[in-house]
Amino acid sequence: MDVQVQGDMLVIQPDRRVVGSQVASLLTTALALPDRFVRTLFHQQRVLLGAVPATPVDLVGKSKLRLKGGVVEPYGVDGWQASPIAEVLHADDHLFVVNKPPAILVHPGGPEDADTLAHRVAHWLHAQGLERKVRHVHRLDEGTSGCILYAAHAYAARALDHALANKRVERTYLALVHGRLPQGRGRIELPIGRDRHVAGRHRVTQNGLPAATEYQVLREHAQRGHTFSLVACRLQTGRTHQIRVHLSHLGCPIVGDTLYGGRRMLGWRQETSGIALHAAQLSLSHPYTGERVAVRADLPVSWRSVLPWFARAMAETAGAERGDGGWPSIPRATAREIES
C-alpha cells in the first residue's frame, strides 16, 4: 500500500491486501488510526474515495483514498526564528528523528521558555519549506540527549502513538553511572511513582506503576578509588525518569543527575551538559511501508572528557550492526572521535 503526502492531503493507493475491505477498516487497521478519530474524519467528510466523500462501509477498490487536511498546520510555537535549526537524523514525508542536545526542554512550558527543541524543529520545518505542526511522539528529560521521534502530520502522529503504546518503538540509551551494577546484564522490574517528599522527583514504590528496564554493562572504569560504569539500557515501559530512578535505586545514579544522587564531577556541568544519559538509538517499523527504520545519535561533546575511559569498548563495537545479545553497538562516529 502506497501512502503519500500531497499538499494538505494524505493519498492512499490500495493494494491487493486491502481491496474489498471496508474503508473504515482500512483506516483503523492498515493506517492504525483510532476509532474516534476515524469517526470524526467521516463526520467532517474528509474521507474521499476517488473524488466522492466515502462512508465507513464503502468497499475499497482500486481507486485512491484521500484524507483531507491534517498535514498543513501552524507550527504551534512562536519565536522559533531566534532558535538554532534542529539536527535531523532521518526524515521522510511521514516521520522524522531529531538529535536533542542536552540541557534543553523538548517543548515550552510557558512564555519564558524561548529556545526549546520544539522551536528548533519549527525552524527546521520552515527551512524545508514545510508548514507542519511540531508533534513529538515521545519525550526526553531536559538533561537527556539523543533521538526523539516526531510525526510529520496528524495521521502519522496517531499511527506512531499506536506503535509506541504497543512497544513497537525500540529505544536504547547509554548511561554513565557511579558504581558497579549487581550483574553485567539484567532486568530491573520495579514500580515507579511520585516522591511525595521531593517535588519533581520519582521513586520506586509498591503503589507505583509497573516499570521495566533491561540493561547491559558495556565497560567499567576505576578512577581515584571510584568505579564508573558505561551501561546500555532498553526501555520496556516509559515511566517518568524511569532509567534514572531504576539505576539510582540499585545504587548507581547517573553522573550529573543530582536529583537522584549523581554527583557533579569529571568536569560535568549539569547546567550546560545535562546528565550522562543519551538516547543512542531508536528503531521501529515504518507505519506505512513496514520497512525497518533504525537511527543512531552520536554522543554529545559533553561526554568527550570521559570517552577515553571506554575507548576499548567503543573500538570493539564500532562497525558492528548489532552488539552481543542483540544490543546495538556504540555509534561509529563516537569510536572514531576517541581514536583521533
Secondary structure, DSSP 8 states (H G I E B T S, - for coil): -EEEE-SSEEEEE--TTTTTSBHHHHHHHTS---HHHHHHHHHTT-EEETTEE--TT-B--SS-EEEESSSS---S-S-GGGS---EEEEE-SSEEEEEE-TT--SS-SSTT--S-HHHHHHHHHHHTT-----EESS---TT-EEEEEEESSHHHHHHHHHHHHTT-EEEEEEEEEES--SSSEEEEE--EEE-TTSTT-EEE-TTSB--EEEEEEEEEEEETTEEEEEEEEEESS--TTHHHHHHHHTT--BTT-GGGT----TT--HHHH--SEEEEEEEEE-TTT--EEEEE----GGGTTTGGGGHHHHHHHTT-SS-GGG-----HHHHHHHH-
